[in-house]
Amino acid sequence: MPFTIDEITIIKLFCGDEKNRDKTIAKIRASIPNTEEVEIKEIMESVIRKINAMTKDKFSELDLSMAIDHDE
């Protein structure tokens, strides 16, 4: 199941350069209650489901280059 650009962006925001699957899931999960936008919450929950279905090795191989760069 491929990730959307929005999902890739969320992954990149929460994992940074570390690419640790379990820590990324925990960070996203912890942020959901503080997120007001329902659509963003749904995307975050989708990301967690998809990451949970991956092995740690597959997660570490994810190409996050398509993420939206919020620094620009």
mmCIF file of the N, C-alpha and C atoms, coordinates in Angstrom:
data_MODEL
# 
_entry.id   MODEL 
# 
loop_
_atom_site.group_PDB 
_atom_site.id 
_atom_site.type_symbol 
_atom_site.label_atom_id 
_atom_site.label_alt_id 
_atom_site.label_comp_id 
_atom_site.label_asym_id 
_atom_site.label_entity_id 
_atom_site.label_seq_id 
_atom_site.pdbx_PDB_ins_code 
_atom_site.Cartn_x 
_atom_site.Cartn_y 
_atom_site.Cartn_z 
_atom_site.occupancy 
_atom_site.B_iso_or_equiv 
_atom_site.pdbx_formal_charge 
_atom_site.auth_seq_id 
_atom_site.auth_comp_id 
_atom_site.auth_asym_id 
_atom_site.auth_atom_id 
_atom_site.pdbx_PDB_model_num 
ATOM 1   N N  . MET A 1 1  ? 0.829   -1.175 0.000  1.00 0.00 ? 1  MET A N  1 
ATOM 2   C CA . MET A 1 1  ? 0.000   0.000  0.000  1.00 0.00 ? 1  MET A CA 1 
ATOM 3   C C  . MET A 1 1  ? 0.882   1.250  0.000  1.00 0.00 ? 1  MET A C  1 
ATOM 4   N N  . PRO A 1 2  ? 0.840   1.976  -1.079 1.00 0.00 ? 2  PRO A N  1 
ATOM 5   C CA . PRO A 1 2  ? 1.709   3.159  -1.189 1.00 0.00 ? 2  PRO A CA 1 
ATOM 6   C C  . PRO A 1 2  ? 1.214   4.303  -0.296 1.00 0.00 ? 2  PRO A C  1 
ATOM 7   N N  . PHE A 1 3  ? 2.133   5.167  0.020  1.00 0.00 ? 3  PHE A N  1 
ATOM 8   C CA . PHE A 1 3  ? 1.831   6.351  0.819  1.00 0.00 ? 3  PHE A CA 1 
ATOM 9   C C  . PHE A 1 3  ? 1.526   7.521  -0.102 1.00 0.00 ? 3  PHE A C  1 
ATOM 10  N N  . THR A 1 4  ? 0.592   8.375  0.317  1.00 0.00 ? 4  THR A N  1 
ATOM 11  C CA . THR A 1 4  ? 0.332   9.610  -0.409 1.00 0.00 ? 4  THR A CA 1 
ATOM 12  C C  . THR A 1 4  ? 1.415   10.622 -0.049 1.00 0.00 ? 4  THR A C  1 
ATOM 13  N N  . ILE A 1 5  ? 1.471   11.707 -0.788 1.00 0.00 ? 5  ILE A N  1 
ATOM 14  C CA . ILE A 1 5  ? 2.455   12.754 -0.479 1.00 0.00 ? 5  ILE A CA 1 
ATOM 15  C C  . ILE A 1 5  ? 2.178   13.329 0.907  1.00 0.00 ? 5  ILE A C  1 
ATOM 16  N N  . ASP A 1 6  ? 0.905   13.505 1.254  1.00 0.00 ? 6  ASP A N  1 
ATOM 17  C CA . ASP A 1 6  ? 0.571   14.007 2.592  1.00 0.00 ? 6  ASP A CA 1 
ATOM 18  C C  . ASP A 1 6  ? 1.062   13.045 3.680  1.00 0.00 ? 6  ASP A C  1 
ATOM 19  N N  . GLU A 1 7  ? 0.897   11.754 3.453  1.00 0.00 ? 7  GLU A N  1 
ATOM 20  C CA . GLU A 1 7  ? 1.355   10.762 4.427  1.00 0.00 ? 7  GLU A CA 1 
ATOM 21  C C  . GLU A 1 7  ? 2.878   10.756 4.536  1.00 0.00 ? 7  GLU A C  1 
ATOM 22  N N  . ILE A 1 8  ? 3.551   10.851 3.410  1.00 0.00 ? 8  ILE A N  1 
ATOM 23  C CA . ILE A 1 8  ? 5.016   10.905 3.420  1.00 0.00 ? 8  ILE A CA 1 
ATOM 24  C C  . ILE A 1 8  ? 5.495   12.137 4.179  1.00 0.00 ? 8  ILE A C  1 
ATOM 25  N N  . THR A 1 9  ? 4.806   13.245 3.982  1.00 0.00 ? 9  THR A N  1 
ATOM 26  C CA . THR A 1 9  ? 5.167   14.478 4.668  1.00 0.00 ? 9  THR A CA 1 
ATOM 27  C C  . THR A 1 9  ? 5.014   14.328 6.177  1.00 0.00 ? 9  THR A C  1 
ATOM 28  N N  . ILE A 1 10 ? 3.925   13.712 6.605  1.00 0.00 ? 10 ILE A N  1 
ATOM 29  C CA . ILE A 1 10 ? 3.723   13.480 8.044  1.00 0.00 ? 10 ILE A CA 1 
ATOM 30  C C  . ILE A 1 10 ? 4.816   12.575 8.595  1.00 0.00 ? 10 ILE A C  1 
ATOM 31  N N  . ILE A 1 11 ? 5.148   11.527 7.879  1.00 0.00 ? 11 ILE A N  1 
ATOM 32  C CA . ILE A 1 11 ? 6.219   10.631 8.333  1.00 0.00 ? 11 ILE A CA 1 
ATOM 33  C C  . ILE A 1 11 ? 7.522   11.406 8.485  1.00 0.00 ? 11 ILE A C  1 
ATOM 34  N N  . LYS A 1 12 ? 7.854   12.201 7.484  1.00 0.00 ? 12 LYS A N  1 
ATOM 35  C CA . LYS A 1 12 ? 9.113   12.958 7.529  1.00 0.00 ? 12 LYS A CA 1 
ATOM 36  C C  . LYS A 1 12 ? 9.118   13.959 8.686  1.00 0.00 ? 12 LYS A C  1 
ATOM 37  N N  . LEU A 1 13 ? 7.982   14.602 8.927  1.00 0.00 ? 13 LEU A N  1 
ATOM 38  C CA . LEU A 1 13 ? 7.895   15.560 10.030 1.00 0.00 ? 13 LEU A CA 1 
ATOM 39  C C  . LEU A 1 13 ? 8.155   14.903 11.377 1.00 0.00 ? 13 LEU A C  1 
ATOM 40  N N  . PHE A 1 14 ? 7.655   13.681 11.538 1.00 0.00 ? 14 PHE A N  1 
ATOM 41  C CA . PHE A 1 14 ? 7.743   13.025 12.842 1.00 0.00 ? 14 PHE A CA 1 
ATOM 42  C C  . PHE A 1 14 ? 8.971   12.141 13.011 1.00 0.00 ? 14 PHE A C  1 
ATOM 43  N N  . CYS A 1 15 ? 9.571   11.676 11.930 1.00 0.00 ? 15 CYS A N  1 
ATOM 44  C CA . CYS A 1 15 ? 10.731  10.792 12.110 1.00 0.00 ? 15 CYS A CA 1 
ATOM 45  C C  . CYS A 1 15 ? 12.047  11.504 11.866 1.00 0.00 ? 15 CYS A C  1 
ATOM 46  N N  . GLY A 1 16 ? 12.022  12.601 11.120 1.00 0.00 ? 16 GLY A N  1 
ATOM 47  C CA . GLY A 1 16 ? 13.256  13.309 10.835 1.00 0.00 ? 16 GLY A CA 1 
ATOM 48  C C  . GLY A 1 16 ? 14.229  12.406 10.108 1.00 0.00 ? 16 GLY A C  1 
ATOM 49  N N  . ASP A 1 17 ? 15.474  12.467 10.486 1.00 0.00 ? 17 ASP A N  1 
ATOM 50  C CA . ASP A 1 17 ? 16.506  11.647 9.846  1.00 0.00 ? 17 ASP A CA 1 
ATOM 51  C C  . ASP A 1 17 ? 16.682  10.293 10.515 1.00 0.00 ? 17 ASP A C  1 
ATOM 52  N N  . GLU A 1 18 ? 16.032  10.103 11.644 1.00 0.00 ? 18 GLU A N  1 
ATOM 53  C CA . GLU A 1 18 ? 16.242  8.897  12.446 1.00 0.00 ? 18 GLU A CA 1 
ATOM 54  C C  . GLU A 1 18 ? 15.642  7.643  11.808 1.00 0.00 ? 18 GLU A C  1 
ATOM 55  N N  . LYS A 1 19 ? 14.467  7.752  11.205 1.00 0.00 ? 19 LYS A N  1 
ATOM 56  C CA . LYS A 1 19 ? 13.764  6.629  10.578 1.00 0.00 ? 19 LYS A CA 1 
ATOM 57  C C  . LYS A 1 19 ? 13.618  5.431  11.521 1.00 0.00 ? 19 LYS A C  1 
ATOM 58  N N  . ASN A 1 20 ? 13.156  5.717  12.724 1.00 0.00 ? 20 ASN A N  1 
ATOM 59  C CA . ASN A 1 20 ? 12.858  4.662  13.686 1.00 0.00 ? 20 ASN A CA 1 
ATOM 60  C C  . ASN A 1 20 ? 11.343  4.451  13.681 1.00 0.00 ? 20 ASN A C  1 
ATOM 61  N N  . ARG A 1 21 ? 10.910  3.298  13.218 1.00 0.00 ? 21 ARG A N  1 
ATOM 62  C CA . ARG A 1 21 ? 9.486   3.013  13.038 1.00 0.00 ? 21 ARG A CA 1 
ATOM 63  C C  . ARG A 1 21 ? 8.689   3.195  14.328 1.00 0.00 ? 21 ARG A C  1 
ATOM 64  N N  . ASP A 1 22 ? 9.131   2.571  15.411 1.00 0.00 ? 22 ASP A N  1 
ATOM 65  C CA . ASP A 1 22 ? 8.375   2.598  16.652 1.00 0.00 ? 22 ASP A CA 1 
ATOM 66  C C  . ASP A 1 22 ? 8.297   4.005  17.250 1.00 0.00 ? 22 ASP A C  1 
ATOM 67  N N  . LYS A 1 23 ? 9.394   4.738  17.203 1.00 0.00 ? 23 LYS A N  1 
ATOM 68  C CA . LYS A 1 23 ? 9.395   6.110  17.731 1.00 0.00 ? 23 LYS A CA 1 
ATOM 69  C C  . LYS A 1 23 ? 8.509   7.016  16.882 1.00 0.00 ? 23 LYS A C  1 
ATOM 70  N N  . THR A 1 24 ? 8.521   6.808  15.570 1.00 0.00 ? 24 THR A N  1 
ATOM 71  C CA . THR A 1 24 ? 7.695   7.616  14.682 1.00 0.00 ? 24 THR A CA 1 
ATOM 72  C C  . THR A 1 24 ? 6.217   7.368  14.966 1.00 0.00 ? 24 THR A C  1 
ATOM 73  N N  . ILE A 1 25 ? 5.840   6.112  15.117 1.00 0.00 ? 25 ILE A N  1 
ATOM 74  C CA . ILE A 1 25 ? 4.448   5.778  15.454 1.00 0.00 ? 25 ILE A CA 1 
ATOM 75  C C  . ILE A 1 25 ? 4.058   6.442  16.772 1.00 0.00 ? 25 ILE A C  1 
ATOM 76  N N  . ALA A 1 26 ? 4.919   6.345  17.773 1.00 0.00 ? 26 ALA A N  1 
ATOM 77  C CA . ALA A 1 26 ? 4.621   6.917  19.090 1.00 0.00 ? 26 ALA A CA 1 
ATOM 78  C C  . ALA A 1 26 ? 4.460   8.439  19.007 1.00 0.00 ? 26 ALA A C  1 
ATOM 79  N N  . LYS A 1 27 ? 5.316   9.094  18.244 1.00 0.00 ? 27 LYS A N  1 
ATOM 80  C CA . LYS A 1 27 ? 5.235   10.554 18.109 1.00 0.00 ? 27 LYS A CA 1 
ATOM 81  C C  . LYS A 1 27 ? 3.947   10.979 17.397 1.00 0.00 ? 27 LYS A C  1 
ATOM 82  N N  . ILE A 1 28 ? 3.601   10.262 16.340 1.00 0.00 ? 28 ILE A N  1 
ATOM 83  C CA . ILE A 1 28 ? 2.364   10.585 15.616 1.00 0.00 ? 28 ILE A CA 1 
ATOM 84  C C  . ILE A 1 28 ? 1.162   10.344 16.519 1.00 0.00 ? 28 ILE A C  1 
ATOM 85  N N  . ARG A 1 29 ? 1.137   9.195  17.171 1.00 0.00 ? 29 ARG A N  1 
ATOM 86  C CA . ARG A 1 29 ? 0.013   8.844  18.052 1.00 0.00 ? 29 ARG A CA 1 
ATOM 87  C C  . ARG A 1 29 ? -0.144  9.885  19.163 1.00 0.00 ? 29 ARG A C  1 
ATOM 88  N N  . ALA A 1 30 ? 0.961   10.350 19.733 1.00 0.00 ? 30 ALA A N  1 
ATOM 89  C CA . ALA A 1 30 ? 0.914   11.336 20.816 1.00 0.00 ? 30 ALA A CA 1 
ATOM 90  C C  . ALA A 1 30 ? 0.407   12.697 20.327 1.00 0.00 ? 30 ALA A C  1 
ATOM 91  N N  . SER A 1 31 ? 0.585   12.982 19.054 1.00 0.00 ? 31 SER A N  1 
ATOM 92  C CA . SER A 1 31 ? 0.175   14.272 18.509 1.00 0.00 ? 31 SER A CA 1 
ATOM 93  C C  . SER A 1 31 ? -1.280  14.322 18.063 1.00 0.00 ? 31 SER A C  1 
ATOM 94  N N  . ILE A 1 32 ? -1.883  13.181 17.858 1.00 0.00 ? 32 ILE A N  1 
ATOM 95  C CA . ILE A 1 32 ? -3.272  13.155 17.368 1.00 0.00 ? 32 ILE A CA 1 
ATOM 96  C C  . ILE A 1 32 ? -4.231  13.933 18.277 1.00 0.00 ? 32 ILE A C  1 
ATOM 97  N N  . PRO A 1 33 ? -4.186  13.766 19.603 1.00 0.00 ? 33 PRO A N  1 
ATOM 98  C CA . PRO A 1 33 ? -5.132  14.509 20.449 1.00 0.00 ? 33 PRO A CA 1 
ATOM 99  C C  . PRO A 1 33 ? -4.964  16.030 20.371 1.00 0.00 ? 33 PRO A C  1 
ATOM 100 N N  . ASN A 1 34 ? -3.783  16.485 20.002 1.00 0.00 ? 34 ASN A N  1 
ATOM 101 C CA . ASN A 1 34 ? -3.514  17.926 19.916 1.00 0.00 ? 34 ASN A CA 1 
ATOM 102 C C  . ASN A 1 34 ? -3.797  18.505 18.535 1.00 0.00 ? 34 ASN A C  1 
ATOM 103 N N  . THR A 1 35 ? -4.232  17.659 17.619 1.00 0.00 ? 35 THR A N  1 
ATOM 104 C CA . THR A 1 35 ? -4.501  18.087 16.249 1.00 0.00 ? 35 THR A CA 1 
ATOM 105 C C  . THR A 1 35 ? -5.982  18.405 16.114 1.00 0.00 ? 35 THR A C  1 
ATOM 106 N N  . GLU A 1 36 ? -6.277  19.631 15.714 1.00 0.00 ? 36 GLU A N  1 
ATOM 107 C CA . GLU A 1 36 ? -7.670  20.069 15.619 1.00 0.00 ? 36 GLU A CA 1 
ATOM 108 C C  . GLU A 1 36 ? -8.327  19.642 14.307 1.00 0.00 ? 36 GLU A C  1 
ATOM 109 N N  . GLU A 1 37 ? -7.582  19.636 13.231 1.00 0.00 ? 37 GLU A N  1 
ATOM 110 C CA . GLU A 1 37 ? -8.126  19.361 11.899 1.00 0.00 ? 37 GLU A CA 1 
ATOM 111 C C  . GLU A 1 37 ? -8.460  17.878 11.756 1.00 0.00 ? 37 GLU A C  1 
ATOM 112 N N  . VAL A 1 38 ? -9.740  17.576 11.538 1.00 0.00 ? 38 VAL A N  1 
ATOM 113 C CA . VAL A 1 38 ? -10.203 16.191 11.440 1.00 0.00 ? 38 VAL A CA 1 
ATOM 114 C C  . VAL A 1 38 ? -9.516  15.463 10.291 1.00 0.00 ? 38 VAL A C  1 
ATOM 115 N N  . GLU A 1 39 ? -9.378  16.117 9.159  1.00 0.00 ? 39 GLU A N  1 
ATOM 116 C CA . GLU A 1 39 ? -8.743  15.480 7.995  1.00 0.00 ? 39 GLU A CA 1 
ATOM 117 C C  . GLU A 1 39 ? -7.299  15.093 8.293  1.00 0.00 ? 39 GLU A C  1 
ATOM 118 N N  . ILE A 1 40 ? -6.583  15.957 8.994  1.00 0.00 ? 40 ILE A N  1 
ATOM 119 C CA . ILE A 1 40 ? -5.185  15.656 9.353  1.00 0.00 ? 40 ILE A CA 1 
ATOM 120 C C  . ILE A 1 40 ? -5.144  14.476 10.323 1.00 0.00 ? 40 ILE A C  1 
ATOM 121 N N  . LYS A 1 41 ? -6.067  14.443 11.280 1.00 0.00 ? 41 LYS A N  1 
ATOM 122 C CA . LYS A 1 41 ? -6.124  13.305 12.216 1.00 0.00 ? 41 LYS A CA 1 
ATOM 123 C C  . LYS A 1 41 ? -6.329  12.001 11.457 1.00 0.00 ? 41 LYS A C  1 
ATOM 124 N N  . GLU A 1 42 ? -7.218  12.023 10.467 1.00 0.00 ? 42 GLU A N  1 
ATOM 125 C CA . GLU A 1 42 ? -7.491  10.818 9.679  1.00 0.00 ? 42 GLU A CA 1 
ATOM 126 C C  . GLU A 1 42 ? -6.254  10.383 8.903  1.00 0.00 ? 42 GLU A C  1 
ATOM 127 N N  . ILE A 1 43 ? -5.521  11.345 8.364  1.00 0.00 ? 43 ILE A N  1 
ATOM 128 C CA . ILE A 1 43 ? -4.279  11.016 7.642  1.00 0.00 ? 43 ILE A CA 1 
ATOM 129 C C  . ILE A 1 43 ? -3.261  10.425 8.609  1.00 0.00 ? 43 ILE A C  1 
ATOM 130 N N  . MET A 1 44 ? -3.151  11.010 9.792  1.00 0.00 ? 44 MET A N  1 
ATOM 131 C CA . MET A 1 44 ? -2.206  10.507 10.791 1.00 0.00 ? 44 MET A CA 1 
ATOM 132 C C  . MET A 1 44 ? -2.551  9.077  11.194 1.00 0.00 ? 44 MET A C  1 
ATOM 133 N N  . GLU A 1 45 ? -3.840  8.797  11.375 1.00 0.00 ? 45 GLU A N  1 
ATOM 134 C CA . GLU A 1 45 ? -4.266  7.440  11.735 1.00 0.00 ? 45 GLU A CA 1 
ATOM 135 C C  . GLU A 1 45 ? -3.981  6.455  10.602 1.00 0.00 ? 45 GLU A C  1 
ATOM 136 N N  . SER A 1 46 ? -4.157  6.901  9.363  1.00 0.00 ? 46 SER A N  1 
ATOM 137 C CA . SER A 1 46 ? -3.842  6.066  8.202  1.00 0.00 ? 46 SER A CA 1 
ATOM 138 C C  . SER A 1 46 ? -2.347  5.754  8.156  1.00 0.00 ? 46 SER A C  1 
ATOM 139 N N  . VAL A 1 47 ? -1.538  6.766  8.438  1.00 0.00 ? 47 VAL A N  1 
ATOM 140 C CA . VAL A 1 47 ? -0.082  6.576  8.455  1.00 0.00 ? 47 VAL A CA 1 
ATOM 141 C C  . VAL A 1 47 ? 0.305   5.542  9.504  1.00 0.00 ? 47 VAL A C  1 
ATOM 142 N N  . ILE A 1 48 ? -0.277  5.637  10.684 1.00 0.00 ? 48 ILE A N  1 
ATOM 143 C CA . ILE A 1 48 ? 0.036   4.674  11.745 1.00 0.00 ? 48 ILE A CA 1 
ATOM 144 C C  . ILE A 1 48 ? -0.324  3.256  11.303 1.00 0.00 ? 48 ILE A C  1 
ATOM 145 N N  . ARG A 1 49 ? -1.502  3.085  10.699 1.00 0.00 ? 49 ARG A N  1 
ATOM 146 C CA . ARG A 1 49 ? -1.904  1.745  10.230 1.00 0.00 ? 49 ARG A CA 1 
ATOM 147 C C  . ARG A 1 49 ? -0.913  1.203  9.201  1.00 0.00 ? 49 ARG A C  1 
ATOM 148 N N  . LYS A 1 50 ? -0.537  2.049  8.258  1.00 0.00 ? 50 LYS A N  1 
ATOM 149 C CA . LYS A 1 50 ? 0.378   1.602  7.202  1.00 0.00 ? 50 LYS A CA 1 
ATOM 150 C C  . LYS A 1 50 ? 1.771   1.293  7.755  1.00 0.00 ? 50 LYS A C  1 
ATOM 151 N N  . ILE A 1 51 ? 2.260   2.134  8.660  1.00 0.00 ? 51 ILE A N  1 
ATOM 152 C CA . ILE A 1 51 ? 3.587   1.885  9.243  1.00 0.00 ? 51 ILE A CA 1 
ATOM 153 C C  . ILE A 1 51 ? 3.567   0.607  10.079 1.00 0.00 ? 51 ILE A C  1 
ATOM 154 N N  . ASN A 1 52 ? 2.492   0.393  10.823 1.00 0.00 ? 52 ASN A N  1 
ATOM 155 C CA . ASN A 1 52 ? 2.374   -0.828 11.627 1.00 0.00 ? 52 ASN A CA 1 
ATOM 156 C C  . ASN A 1 52 ? 2.431   -2.082 10.773 1.00 0.00 ? 52 ASN A C  1 
ATOM 157 N N  . ALA A 1 53 ? 1.991   -1.984 9.532  1.00 0.00 ? 53 ALA A N  1 
ATOM 158 C CA . ALA A 1 53 ? 1.987   -3.136 8.626  1.00 0.00 ? 53 ALA A CA 1 
ATOM 159 C C  . ALA A 1 53 ? 3.362   -3.391 8.009  1.00 0.00 ? 53 ALA A C  1 
ATOM 160 N N  . MET A 1 54 ? 4.288   -2.487 8.248  1.00 0.00 ? 54 MET A N  1 
ATOM 161 C CA . MET A 1 54 ? 5.637   -2.608 7.669  1.00 0.00 ? 54 MET A CA 1 
ATOM 162 C C  . MET A 1 54 ? 6.612   -3.201 8.680  1.00 0.00 ? 54 MET A C  1 
ATOM 163 N N  . THR A 1 55 ? 7.653   -3.825 8.161  1.00 0.00 ? 55 THR A N  1 
ATOM 164 C CA . THR A 1 55 ? 8.752   -4.233 9.035  1.00 0.00 ? 55 THR A CA 1 
ATOM 165 C C  . THR A 1 55 ? 9.616   -3.005 9.329  1.00 0.00 ? 55 THR A C  1 
ATOM 166 N N  . LYS A 1 56 ? 10.421  -3.107 10.353 1.00 0.00 ? 56 LYS A N  1 
ATOM 167 C CA . LYS A 1 56 ? 11.326  -2.001 10.684 1.00 0.00 ? 56 LYS A CA 1 
ATOM 168 C C  . LYS A 1 56 ? 12.302  -1.742 9.541  1.00 0.00 ? 56 LYS A C  1 
ATOM 169 N N  . ASP A 1 57 ? 12.751  -2.804 8.887  1.00 0.00 ? 57 ASP A N  1 
ATOM 170 C CA . ASP A 1 57 ? 13.687  -2.652 7.770  1.00 0.00 ? 57 ASP A CA 1 
ATOM 171 C C  . ASP A 1 57 ? 13.030  -1.928 6.595  1.00 0.00 ? 57 ASP A C  1 
ATOM 172 N N  . LYS A 1 58 ? 11.800  -2.307 6.258  1.00 0.00 ? 58 LYS A N  1 
ATOM 173 C CA . LYS A 1 58 ? 11.088  -1.650 5.158  1.00 0.00 ? 58 LYS A CA 1 
ATOM 174 C C  . LYS A 1 58 ? 10.853  -0.173 5.482  1.00 0.00 ? 58 LYS A C  1 
ATOM 175 N N  . PHE A 1 59 ? 10.528  0.104  6.747  1.00 0.00 ? 59 PHE A N  1 
ATOM 176 C CA . PHE A 1 59 ? 10.319  1.495  7.138  1.00 0.00 ? 59 PHE A CA 1 
ATOM 177 C C  . PHE A 1 59 ? 11.603  2.303  6.977  1.00 0.00 ? 59 PHE A C  1 
ATOM 178 N N  . SER A 1 60 ? 12.718  1.729  7.375  1.00 0.00 ? 60 SER A N  1 
ATOM 179 C CA . SER A 1 60 ? 13.997  2.452  7.277  1.00 0.00 ? 60 SER A CA 1 
ATOM 180 C C  . SER A 1 60 ? 14.410  2.695  5.832  1.00 0.00 ? 60 SER A C  1 
ATOM 181 N N  . GLU A 1 61 ? 13.838  1.938  4.905  1.00 0.00 ? 61 GLU A N  1 
ATOM 182 C CA . GLU A 1 61 ? 14.145  2.103  3.476  1.00 0.00 ? 61 GLU A CA 1 
ATOM 183 C C  . GLU A 1 61 ? 13.207  3.076  2.771  1.00 0.00 ? 61 GLU A C  1 
ATOM 184 N N  . LEU A 1 62 ? 12.217  3.606  3.486  1.00 0.00 ? 62 LEU A N  1 
ATOM 185 C CA . LEU A 1 62 ? 11.244  4.510  2.857  1.00 0.00 ? 62 LEU A CA 1 
ATOM 186 C C  . LEU A 1 62 ? 11.936  5.713  2.215  1.00 0.00 ? 62 LEU A C  1 
ATOM 187 N N  . ASP A 1 63 ? 11.502  6.053  1.025  1.00 0.00 ? 63 ASP A N  1 
ATOM 188 C CA . ASP A 1 63 ? 11.998  7.237  0.332  1.00 0.00 ? 63 ASP A CA 1 
ATOM 189 C C  . ASP A 1 63 ? 11.076  8.396  0.702  1.00 0.00 ? 63 ASP A C  1 
ATOM 190 N N  . LEU A 1 64 ? 11.588  9.327  1.466  1.00 0.00 ? 64 LEU A N  1 
ATOM 191 C CA . LEU A 1 64 ? 10.788  10.464 1.923  1.00 0.00 ? 64 LEU A CA 1 
ATOM 192 C C  . LEU A 1 64 ? 11.060  11.721 1.106  1.00 0.00 ? 64 LEU A C  1 
ATOM 193 N N  . SER A 1 65 ? 11.721  11.563 -0.021 1.00 0.00 ? 65 SER A N  1 
ATOM 194 C CA . SER A 1 65 ? 12.108  12.722 -0.829 1.00 0.00 ? 65 SER A CA 1 
ATOM 195 C C  . SER A 1 65 ? 10.912  13.454 -1.435 1.00 0.00 ? 65 SER A C  1 
ATOM 196 N N  . MET A 1 66 ? 9.746   12.806 -1.496 1.00 0.00 ? 66 MET A N  1 
ATOM 197 C CA . MET A 1 66 ? 8.559   13.433 -2.080 1.00 0.00 ? 66 MET A CA 1 
ATOM 198 C C  . MET A 1 66 ? 7.780   14.278 -1.060 1.00 0.00 ? 66 MET A C  1 
ATOM 199 N N  . ALA A 1 67 ? 8.275   14.316 0.179  1.00 0.00 ? 67 ALA A N  1 
ATOM 200 C CA . ALA A 1 67 ? 7.578   15.070 1.229  1.00 0.00 ? 67 ALA A CA 1 
ATOM 201 C C  . ALA A 1 67 ? 7.525   16.550 0.877  1.00 0.00 ? 67 ALA A C  1 
ATOM 202 N N  . ILE A 1 68 ? 6.436   17.169 1.277  1.00 0.00 ? 68 ILE A N  1 
ATOM 203 C CA . ILE A 1 68 ? 6.289   18.609 1.084  1.00 0.00 ? 68 ILE A CA 1 
ATOM 204 C C  . ILE A 1 68 ? 7.235   19.302 2.057  1.00 0.00 ? 68 ILE A C  1 
ATOM 205 N N  . ASP A 1 69 ? 8.054   20.194 1.534  1.00 0.00 ? 69 ASP A N  1 
ATOM 206 C CA . ASP A 1 69 ? 9.033   20.902 2.353  1.00 0.00 ? 69 ASP A CA 1 
ATOM 207 C C  . ASP A 1 69 ? 8.378   22.153 2.927  1.00 0.00 ? 69 ASP A C  1 
ATOM 208 N N  . HIS A 1 70 ? 8.207   22.174 4.230  1.00 0.00 ? 70 HIS A N  1 
ATOM 209 C CA . HIS A 1 70 ? 7.546   23.296 4.887  1.00 0.00 ? 70 HIS A CA 1 
ATOM 210 C C  . HIS A 1 70 ? 8.497   24.446 5.170  1.00 0.00 ? 70 HIS A C  1 
ATOM 211 N N  . ASP A 1 71 ? 9.763   24.297 4.844  1.00 0.00 ? 71 ASP A N  1 
ATOM 212 C CA . ASP A 1 71 ? 10.739  25.367 5.090  1.00 0.00 ? 71 ASP A CA 1 
ATOM 213 C C  . ASP A 1 71 ? 10.762  26.400 3.973  1.00 0.00 ? 71 ASP A C  1 
ATOM 214 N N  . GLU A 1 72 ? 10.149  26.063 2.850  1.00 0.00 ? 72 GLU A N  1 
ATOM 215 C CA . GLU A 1 72 ? 10.205  26.968 1.704  1.00 0.00 ? 72 GLU A CA 1 
ATOM 216 C C  . GLU A 1 72 ? 9.146   28.037 1.796  1.00 0.00 ? 72 GLU A C  1 
# 
